[in-house]
Amino acid sequence: MIVSYKKLWYLLIDKKLKKADLKRMTGISPSTLANLTKDKNVSLEVLLKICDALHCNLCDIVESLPDPEPSAEQK
């Protein structure tokens, strides 16, 4: 399974917020924000801080997707 934070970015757009606003509101580090942008794993603590700041639930900001099928070259 892979993680996608696409819902988070859409929620920020809906709330007319920028990534810098999210960083300021939550106190997350620039590297954590970069990990979110790259759909890398972040701690549950970070996700809960974001939910608290945006007044939403986890399912509003993150989703799990199946791993992509490996290409013939990777097999």
SEFI-420326 format. One line per 5 residues: number of its first residue (from 1); for each residue z, y, x of C-alpha. Coordinates in nm, 4 decimals, padded with zeros to 6 digits, m for minus. Layout:
NUM	Z/Y/X | ...
// end
This chain:
1	00.0000/00.0000/00.0000 | m00.0674/00.3552/00.1112 | 00.0989/00.6758/m00.0025 | m00.0813/00.9745/m00.1487 | 00.0699/01.3195/m00.2002
6	m00.2351/01.4543/m00.3824 | m00.0212/01.5062/m00.6932 | 00.2103/01.7309/m00.4906 | m00.0764/01.9565/m00.3831 | m00.2035/01.9834/m00.7409
11	00.1482/02.0659/m00.8601 | 00.1735/02.3440/m00.6012 | m00.1569/02.4853/m00.7247 | m00.0347/02.4712/m01.0855 | 00.2824/02.6572/m00.9861
16	00.0821/02.9073/m00.7766 | 00.2685/02.8089/m00.4604 | 00.1486/02.7544/m00.1063 | 00.2565/02.4971/00.1498 | 00.4509/02.7704/00.3292
21	00.6406/02.8374/00.0057 | 00.7266/02.4683/m00.0206 | 00.8504/02.4669/00.3387 | 01.0669/02.7729/00.2746 | 01.2055/02.6385/m00.0555
26	01.2998/02.2987/00.0865 | 01.3771/02.3672/00.4515 | 01.1469/02.0873/00.5661 | 01.0119/02.1041/00.9185 | 00.6524/02.1878/01.0086
31	00.6034/01.8299/01.1323 | 00.7231/01.6881/00.8007 | 00.4831/01.9164/00.6167 | 00.2049/01.7958/00.8472 | 00.2958/01.4342/00.7667
36	00.2757/01.5118/00.3957 | m00.0630/01.6740/00.4450 | m00.1870/01.3628/00.6276 | m00.0453/01.1266/00.3601 | 00.1955/00.9743/00.6103
41	00.5322/00.8308/00.5137 | 00.8251/01.0703/00.4876 | 01.1860/00.9994/00.4021 | 01.3118/00.9675/00.0488 | 01.5513/01.2526/00.1272
46	01.2551/01.4853/00.1889 | 01.0834/01.3770/m00.1318 | 01.4021/01.4371/m00.3304 | 01.4397/01.7858/m00.1766 | 01.0858/01.8636/m00.2897
51	01.1547/01.7318/m00.6395 | 01.4705/01.9399/m00.6613 | 01.2911/02.2558/m00.5473 | 00.9962/02.2044/m00.7840 | 01.2064/02.0717/m01.0742
56	01.0045/01.7521/m01.1044 | 01.0300/01.3748/m01.0580 | 00.9038/01.1554/m00.7763 | 00.6168/01.0304/m00.9898 | 00.4986/01.3923/m01.0193
61	00.4419/01.4300/m00.6450 | 00.3682/01.0888/m00.4949 | 00.1717/00.7792/m00.5817 | 00.1136/00.4486/m00.4093 | m00.2387/00.3181/m00.3773
66	m00.3662/m00.0222/m00.2680 | m00.4791/m00.0565/00.0899 | m00.8516/m00.0027/00.1278 | m01.0563/m00.3163/00.1849 | m01.1109/m00.3756/00.5553
71	m01.4668/m00.3248/00.6676 | m01.6715/m00.6137/00.8075 | m01.6167/m00.4698/01.1574 | m01.2361/m00.4918/01.1196 | m01.2382/m00.8585/01.0090
// end
